[in-house]
Structures are given as C-alpha cells and as structure tokens.
Amino acid sequence: MTLINELQQRAGHCCELCGADKNLDIYLLPPDTRETADQAILACDVCRDQITQKAPWRPEHWRDLSETMWSPVPAVQVMAWRILNSLPDAPWAMELLDTLYLEDDVLAWAKSGLPKSTENDCRHRDNHGAPLAAGDNVVLTKDLNVKGANFTAKRGTVVRGISLSADNPEHIEGKVNGQRIVILTLFVKKAK
C-alpha cells in the first residue's frame, strides 16, 4: 500500500486538520521527514499552503482544530499543537491549547518542529509559547505559594504590567496583592 493510500484510509479521505475532502496530499512533519504514515498527515491544499507559508495565515481557518485536535493520531496532535501555538493573538486558540493534552514524547516531538529562536526573538514566553513583553498582562495558571509573604497567589489571578528579567527568560515580575513577586513563565499565560 502506498503512503497516500494509507493516509487516505486512515483519514477517511478527508483533511486531518480541517476536514476538507478536496485537493488532499501528504504533508511530512518536520524536522523528521521520513516518508511513513507515522510521520505524515493527509492535508488539503489550503492547510498545506498556510503551514508551508505559501499563502497568508488565516487564523479563522483553524477553528476546526477544536474537533480534529482530538485525533488519536500523534502526527495530527503534533500539527494541531504547533498551529495553535502559532496563534497567540487568537483567544479561542489559546483556550483550545489549554485543553489539549499531549503525552510527553508527543509534546517533545511537537516542540522539536518549532523554528529555533534567534537573539532577536523574544526569549520570554508563557506556558503556551506565546511571546511576553514588558507591560503585558498575564494570568496565573496555578496556585503559587509566595515565599516570605504568607499568601497564595490564586490560579486565575491577572498580573498586570509585568516586567521581564534580563538575565533569566523563565522569570517575570509583577504585583500580586500589592507585593512585587518573581513568577516563573511556566505558570502564566498571556492575557487577552
């Protein structure tokens, strides 16, 4: 059985990202581009053109990921995670990303295909990979015990006007309950 036939059978002759049934072809997931069904998805030309940057990015096209991200196929999960991470300005995408659970090995695969950052890229990113800038507002995603202050910063608390740590991209600072604290970027998501 050829790869295209195997993918068509697995996907029911529909795009594994948006559900379209026309102009379907193989998309090999970087960085590993072995031509196997485990490393590929069946995608329509609209999805492929946006993923490969041959066409302008249209965030609304990806709303169908709310259904397809639940695919049992790891390659589809990886592409859904990568696409949602590339839409930090779309609140609906960040909400979907909050609910998407990936096994550790699948998450590592998803992250391995993201472009490598350069010195000019933002080094501070929230727990979904969205870039953080000084003055942004963030939401805590976990209850945090604040050492030396005898209080717990509750999950869902909005921290306004953060500042970035110059020497550590995993640290930001902000005021919670009137006190300036250091917060790990691992426990925040960018507020919209």
PLY file of the C-alpha trace (Angstrom):
ply
format ascii 1.0
element vertex 192
property float x
property float y
property float z
element edge 191
property int vertex1
property int vertex2
end_header
0.00 0.00 0.00
1.38 3.42 -0.93
1.75 6.16 1.68
-1.02 8.28 0.15
-3.39 5.31 0.16
-2.53 4.50 3.77
-3.18 8.11 4.83
-6.43 8.30 2.84
-7.67 5.14 4.50
-6.67 6.40 7.98
-8.26 9.82 7.41
-11.40 8.65 5.64
-10.40 10.67 2.53
-10.60 13.97 4.47
-8.04 16.54 5.58
-6.89 15.51 9.04
-6.76 19.16 10.14
-9.86 20.85 8.74
-12.00 18.02 7.38
-11.98 19.19 3.72
-12.35 16.42 1.13
-10.74 18.07 -1.92
-7.11 18.59 -3.05
-5.64 16.23 -0.47
-1.97 15.33 -0.34
0.77 14.18 2.03
2.38 16.62 4.47
5.53 15.32 6.19
6.06 16.81 9.65
9.42 18.45 10.22
12.05 18.02 11.50
11.91 14.28 10.71
10.62 13.84 7.18
10.73 10.06 6.82
8.01 9.02 4.43
5.93 6.92 6.82
2.32 7.27 7.94
3.55 7.89 11.49
5.46 11.00 10.32
2.80 12.38 7.96
-0.74 13.68 7.76
-3.24 13.99 4.95
-3.90 17.71 4.42
-5.84 19.81 1.95
-4.11 22.45 -0.19
-5.46 25.29 1.97
-3.93 23.82 5.15
-0.66 22.87 3.42
-0.24 26.31 1.85
-0.67 28.06 5.21
1.58 25.62 7.09
4.33 25.99 4.48
3.78 29.77 4.29
2.87 29.71 0.61
-0.37 31.50 1.49
-1.20 34.15 4.10
-2.04 32.83 7.56
-5.82 32.83 8.14
-6.49 32.14 11.85
-10.23 31.55 11.32
-9.45 28.61 9.01
-8.09 26.71 12.01
-11.28 26.74 14.09
-11.94 23.14 13.01
-8.97 22.12 15.16
-11.45 22.10 18.06
-12.60 18.77 16.61
-9.55 17.38 14.85
-7.05 18.02 17.68
-8.65 15.06 19.49
-7.46 12.65 16.80
-5.79 9.51 18.19
-3.03 10.00 15.57
0.07 11.58 17.17
1.08 13.36 13.93
-2.30 15.16 13.85
-1.96 16.08 17.55
1.51 17.49 16.85
0.28 19.65 13.96
-2.71 20.89 15.99
-0.38 21.89 18.86
2.03 23.68 16.51
-0.76 25.55 14.74
-2.48 26.61 17.97
0.87 27.80 19.35
1.31 29.97 16.28
-1.96 31.81 17.05
-1.17 33.57 20.37
-3.38 36.54 19.46
-6.49 34.37 18.99
-8.17 33.82 22.39
-10.12 30.81 21.08
-6.83 29.17 20.01
-5.30 29.67 23.47
-8.43 28.17 25.04
-8.14 25.11 22.79
-4.46 24.82 23.64
-5.34 24.88 27.34
-7.47 21.78 26.85
-5.13 19.88 24.53
-3.19 17.18 26.38
-0.19 15.53 24.73
1.89 12.66 26.05
5.45 13.74 26.93
7.03 12.16 23.84
4.39 13.69 21.53
4.87 17.12 23.14
8.65 16.84 22.67
8.06 15.99 19.00
5.70 18.98 18.63
8.26 21.34 20.15
11.10 19.94 18.02
9.45 21.26 14.87
9.19 24.85 16.03
11.65 27.29 14.48
14.79 27.80 16.53
14.81 31.18 18.22
17.47 33.73 17.41
18.93 36.50 19.52
16.34 38.91 18.08
13.43 36.67 19.04
11.54 37.12 22.26
13.16 34.99 24.92
10.31 35.26 27.44
7.36 33.03 26.56
4.30 31.91 28.50
3.43 28.26 29.12
1.90 28.03 25.62
4.86 29.57 23.84
3.29 32.99 23.31
5.88 35.79 23.44
5.82 38.03 26.50
6.83 41.69 26.51
7.32 44.21 29.31
3.95 45.72 30.21
1.90 42.67 29.18
-0.81 41.24 31.41
-0.68 37.56 32.32
-2.98 35.10 34.12
-1.66 32.63 36.68
-2.33 29.03 35.65
-1.51 27.52 39.06
-1.88 28.47 42.72
1.51 29.81 43.81
2.73 29.97 47.41
4.58 33.28 47.74
7.59 32.71 49.94
8.13 35.29 52.66
4.78 36.97 52.06
2.44 34.47 53.75
-0.15 34.31 50.99
-1.04 32.19 47.99
-1.43 33.80 44.57
-4.51 32.01 43.24
-4.89 30.46 39.82
-6.76 32.85 37.52
-5.24 35.98 39.11
-4.40 38.60 36.50
-0.95 40.14 36.91
-0.87 43.50 35.13
2.09 45.30 33.64
4.75 42.64 34.07
8.47 43.30 33.75
10.97 40.85 32.30
14.06 39.50 34.00
17.04 40.47 31.84
19.18 37.52 32.89
16.59 34.71 33.02
13.97 34.13 30.28
11.96 31.93 32.66
11.35 34.75 35.17
8.99 37.70 35.05
8.00 40.13 37.79
4.65 41.57 38.70
2.46 42.75 41.55
0.09 40.38 43.30
-1.80 41.54 46.41
0.24 44.75 46.31
3.58 42.94 46.51
6.10 42.66 43.71
6.99 39.00 43.16
9.04 36.89 40.75
6.92 34.43 38.76
8.07 31.55 36.57
6.80 31.84 32.99
5.88 28.16 33.28
2.90 29.20 35.45
1.43 32.03 33.37
-0.42 32.54 30.12
-0.68 35.80 28.28
-3.94 37.63 28.99
-6.05 38.86 26.09
0 1
1 2
2 3
3 4
4 5
5 6
6 7
7 8
8 9
9 10
10 11
11 12
12 13
13 14
14 15
15 16
16 17
17 18
18 19
19 20
20 21
21 22
22 23
23 24
24 25
25 26
26 27
27 28
28 29
29 30
30 31
31 32
32 33
33 34
34 35
35 36
36 37
37 38
38 39
39 40
40 41
41 42
42 43
43 44
44 45
45 46
46 47
47 48
48 49
49 50
50 51
51 52
52 53
53 54
54 55
55 56
56 57
57 58
58 59
59 60
60 61
61 62
62 63
63 64
64 65
65 66
66 67
67 68
68 69
69 70
70 71
71 72
72 73
73 74
74 75
75 76
76 77
77 78
78 79
79 80
80 81
81 82
82 83
83 84
84 85
85 86
86 87
87 88
88 89
89 90
90 91
91 92
92 93
93 94
94 95
95 96
96 97
97 98
98 99
99 100
100 101
101 102
102 103
103 104
104 105
105 106
106 107
107 108
108 109
109 110
110 111
111 112
112 113
113 114
114 115
115 116
116 117
117 118
118 119
119 120
120 121
121 122
122 123
123 124
124 125
125 126
126 127
127 128
128 129
129 130
130 131
131 132
132 133
133 134
134 135
135 136
136 137
137 138
138 139
139 140
140 141
141 142
142 143
143 144
144 145
145 146
146 147
147 148
148 149
149 150
150 151
151 152
152 153
153 154
154 155
155 156
156 157
157 158
158 159
159 160
160 161
161 162
162 163
163 164
164 165
165 166
166 167
167 168
168 169
169 170
170 171
171 172
172 173
173 174
174 175
175 176
176 177
177 178
178 179
179 180
180 181
181 182
182 183
183 184
184 185
185 186
186 187
187 188
188 189
189 190
190 191
